[in-house]
Amino acid sequence: MPAYPPECTVTAVIPARGGSKGIPGKNLARVAGVSLVGRAVSACLRARRVTRVVVSTDAEDIAAEARLHGAEVVLRPAELASDTASSESALLHALDAVEERHGEFTDVLLFVQATSPFLATEDIEGVVSAVLDGGADSAFTASPFHGFVWRGVRDGDTPALLYAQGVNHDSAERLRRQDRPEEFLETGAAYAMRARGFRDKGHRFFGNVAAVPVDPARTLEIDDPADLERARAVAPMIGTSAFPTIEDVDAVVLDFDGTQTDDRVWIDAEGRETVVVNRGDGMGISRLRKAGVPVLILSSETNPVVAARARKLGIPVIHGVQSKDVELRKWYETEGIAPERILYAGNDVNDLPCFELVGWPIAVADAHDIVREQARAVTTSCGGYGVVREIAAHLLGKAL
């Protein structure tokens, strides 16, 4: 297969309809404080080779949640959101809409299901790489499997009796695991495929199909309420750090660039800088203030936009400083706040000295690797995509 150029377009589509019957509002159900659709969006946004992330939905509340986490939205018609509508039909509709919207073709289509809450960014990058670099036409996440599979057969004369036939083994010869061929379970979490081939075939599996092994511990697909409860129970043990509650924290200190923004800066011809912030973060700060939690913005940036944002939110700000940890220490000593009861959220190495001072150092999802390693917990949201709102939801123990 021909190699893809470095600038190829990878479009991630997350179908998330609003009409789930098994779990009403399933795609907005929360695991570890973050909605299923939000978790899927964040995992895709962290993938280096994903060009854009799109949520296909028929529901305005899901659309709002998707936008909050940084995704584009394609609203699909009712006939493509019914119980009988196929995922492929939603994917084709979203692909058409996105290509028309951006005026460019998609090289690789990435299909991600929000109902797999523990899908990791490395899994996404694995299936994308299988197509971009490995010569596969389509690829899917697969869990290594070593079980013996049986097919149930019912006798017409005695329908209550279930007979069993071996599927992947000869029931008369039980081979050792190491003597059997490799087998995998399709996780249902992520699929990547050549967009042109998908259009031609109308199905996600065609040509050379690659299975990309993932950690079996993360293989969980939410179909019914029991699955959701199981996901919530095991979330603290599967790559989801435990966040503090309002009982653990007396103050919240927030970095600005890379935490409340996505770390990019727009500069006009006069040299003036502007940044983009998330309205959802304003909501989070408002709720924290109403709950009586002091909030401070602490930034090394001298840009007046930092002070302007603090004024808008009605909270104090310390900015344009060389040593953030020195200023942080002065602040909490003046305010009489115990440092072990401070939550500090940051994204870069200049936040590490502050991490060492406080009891709850929190890294954003796309923080520097060293910062993530030093954090007590890591958000699901990337910087600028609702980090503060997510933190507030964890602290207050409710959806915001």
N, C-alpha and C positions, 0 to 999 in steps of 0.2 A: 504494500500500500504506500502511496506517496506520503512523505512527511509533511506535517502541517507547518506553516510559517509561524514565527514567534508571536505575530500580531493576530493570530486567529481569534475568532469570536466564540466564546463559550457562554451559552445562555442557560441559566438554571431556572427551571419552572417547577413551582410547588403547587400542585392542585389542592385546593382547600375549600370544598363546598360547605355551605351552611346547614344542609339538611340531614345530618347524621341522625339515624334513629336509635342505634344501639347506645350511644352516649350523646344526648342533645348538646349541641355546641362543642362537640369534641375537639375541633381544631383550636378552640380558645381555652381548652382545659389546661390547667397549669401543672407543671412538674418542676419541683424545686423553685417555685415562684415565677416561672416564665412559661408563657403559653406554648403549646406545641408548635404553632405556626411561627412564633417568635424564635424558638430554639432552632427550627429548620432554617429560617432566614439567616440567623446569626452564623450558623455552621457554614452556610454557603458563602456569606460575605467574607469569612476568614480565609477561604480557599484562594490561593494566589492566582490561579489561572482562570478563575470564573470572571467573565466580563460584566455580567449583570445578573441580578436575581429578581425573578418575577413570581408573584403569587397570583394564580388564577382562581377566582372565586365569584360566587353569585351573591355574597352577603356583605353588606356595608360594614358590619362590625369587624369581620375578618379583614376586610380591605384596610380599615383604619389601623388595626393591629399590625398588619404587614408593613404599612407605611411607617408606623412608629419605629419599627425595627430596621428600617432602611431599604425595604424592597419596593420595586415597582409593582403596580397592580394592573391586571387585565380582568375586567368584569366580563364574565361569560354568560350567555343566554340561558334561560331556564332549561331548555331541552338538553343542554350539555352538563346540567347539574343534577339530573335525576338519579334515582337508584340504579337505573339500567344503563346510563351513559358510561362509556368506557373511558379509562384514563387517557388512552390514545387520542380520543376525540378532543378532550380538553387540551392536551399537549399541542395538537395541530392548530387549534384555535388560538392558543397563546403564542405559538411560534409565528403565525401569520400576523397577529396584532403587533408583536414586538418588532418584526422585520419592517412592517409598514411604518411604525412609529419612529424607528431609528434610521430607516433608509439604508440598512445593510443586512446582508445575509448572515445567518448563524452557521458556523462550521460544525460545532458540536453542541448537541442538545443534552442537557443534564436534567434528569427527572428525579426529583427528591420528594419523598413522602413525609409529611409532618407527623404521621402516626408512628414514626420510629424515633422516640425521644432521645436516644443515646447515640445517634449518628454523629460521628466525629468528623472534623474537617479533614483529617488524614484519610478517612474512608472516601470522602468526596474526591480528594486529590488523586486517590488510587484509581478510581474508575475513569476519571478524566485522562490521567496519564496513560492508561491502557489503550485508549483510543488515539490520543495525540502522539504518543511515543512508541506504543507497543504493537501497532499494526492491527488492533482489533477494530471491527466495525461497530460492535456494541459490547458493553461490559456492565457487570452488576456486582453489588456487594454480596458476598457469600460467606456463610459461617461453616468452618470445617465440621464435618459430621461423621460419626463413627458408629451410629446405632444400626440395629437391624430393623428394617421396615417390613411391616406386614399389611396386606390388603384384606379388608373384611369382605366376606361373601356370604350372602344370606340364601338359604335354601327355600325354594318356593313352597315346599310342603311343611317346613318348620321355620317360619320367618323369625321366630323369637331367638333362634339359635344362630350365632355369628361364627362362621367358619373363617379360618385365616390361611392365607397363602403368602409365602415369602416373596418379597419384591426384589430386594437387592442382595439376596443370598439364597443359597440352597439350604433348606431347613435340615437336610440330612448331613450337611458338612459345615461345621461352624469354624470358619477360618479365623486365625488371629488377626487383630487389627492391622499389624504391620504387614500381613500377607494380602490384605485387601486393597483394591484401588482407592485412590483419594476420592472422597465424596463430599458434597457441599449442600447446605440448605440455602436457598434464595432468601435473603433477609427481608426483601421488600423495601429497603431503605433508600438506595440510590442506584441509578442507572445512567450510563452515558452512551451516546450513540452518534454516529455521523448523521447530521441533520438531513442531508440529501437522501441517504439510504432510508432513513425513517419515513421521509415523505413518500418515497417510492414504494416501500413495503407496507406502510401503515401499521407497523408493529415494532416494539422495542427490541426484539431479538431477530437478527438477520446477519448473514455473512459469517465472519469469524467472531464468535462470541467468547468473551473472556470472563472468567469468574475471578473476582478480586477478594482474597480472603480477608476477613475482619475478625476482631476479637469476639468470640462467642458470648462473652459476658455482656456485650452491648446489644445482643440480638434480642430485641423485644419489640413487637408490633402491637399497637393498641387497637383492638377491635371491640372490646366490651368493657364494662365497668371494672371487672376483676383485673384486667390488664392495666388499667389506669392506676388502680390502687397498688398493684405490684410495682409499677414504674415509680410511683411516689415513695414507696417503701425502700427501694434499692438505690434511688437517686444519690443519696449521700455517699454510697460506696462505689459509684460508677462515674468518676470524673466530675462530680458535682460537689464542690466544697460547701461546707455548712456555713451559712451566713449568720450574723448575730441578729438578735431581735431588739426591740425597744428597751427590753430589760437589761441589755448588755452595754448599751451605748448612751453616753451623755452629750455627745457632740459629733457633728459630721464636718470634715474638712475636705474640700474638693480642689484638686488641680484643675486647671482650665484647658489649655491646649492639649489635645489628644485624649482628654477625658470628657469634657463638655463639648468638644469639637472633634472632627475627624482628623485633626492635625494638619489640615491644608489651609493655605492662606491665599486669598485673591488680592492682587495688587493692581491698582489702576495706573493710568499714565502719569498721575501726579505723585505716585508712590504711596498712596493711601491703602492701607490694608483692611480687608474685611474678612470675616469668617462666618460660618453657618453654625447655629446652635439648634438644639432640639426643643420644641415646645413642650414635649412630654417631660423634659427635665424640669422645666418651670413648674409643672404640676407637682412633680415629686418634691421639690423644695418647698412649695406652698403647703403641702400636706405635712411635711416634717416640721415646719414652723408652727402650724396649727397644733401639732402634737407636743409642742414645747421643746423641740430639739434644736439647739443652736446650730447654725450652718455658716461656715466661713469659706470663701474662695481664697486660695493661696496660690500665687503664680509668680514665676520669675519674669514673665512677659511685662514689657513696659507699654505695650499697645493700649491706648485709651479704651478700646473696645471691651477690655476686661472689666474696668471700672463701670463702664456703661451698662454692661450685663448685670453686674452686682446691684447697681441702682435700680434697674428694672425689676429685679427679683426682691429688692428690699432687704438685702443681707450685706454684712460687712465684707470687705475685701482687703487683702494685703498683696500687692503686686509690685513688679519691678525690683525684686530683691535678689541678691546673689546667693544667699544661703537660706533656703526655705526652712530647713530644720531649726536654725537659730530663731527665725521669726515665729515658727510654730511653737517653740518652747516658751518664748516671751508671751505669746497669746494665751496659751493654756494656763500659765502661771498667773497671769493677770486676771483671767476669768475664774480661776480656782477650780479648773476641771482636771480630774485625774487623767493622765495620758493613756493609761491602760483602758480607759472607757471612751477613747476617741476612735472613730472610724475615719481613716484617711484613704481616699481613692485617687490613684494616679496611674500613669502609663509608661513613664520613661525613667532612665537611670538617675536623673536628678531628684526623683521622688524617693529613692532608696534610703537616704538619711532620715526622712520623715517616717518611712516604714519602720525604722528601728526604734522610733520614739513611742509609737502608738500601739494600742492593744489589738486593733483591727485594721491591718493594712490590706487594702483591697485593690486588685489589679483589674483593669478593663480587659476584655477578651482579646484585643489585638495589641496588648502591651508588649514591650520588649521582653524577650524570653527570660532574661535575668529577673525582671520585675515580676513576671508571672511566678517564677520559682520562689521568690521571697514573699509572695502574698499569702495571706491566711485564707483568702477566698478569691475567686476569679468570676467576674460577671459573665453572663451569656452575651450581653450586648457589647458591641464595639464602641470605641470612643465616638461621641457625637450622635449615637443612635439609641439614646434612651438609657444611658448608664445610670444617671441619677434617679430616674424614675424606677428602674429595676431595684436599685439599692433601697429606695424608700419603701417599695413594696415588700422587700424582705424584712426591713426593720419594723414596719407597721403590721406585718402579717396579713395583708389583704391586697387584692388587686387594685391598681390605680388606673 
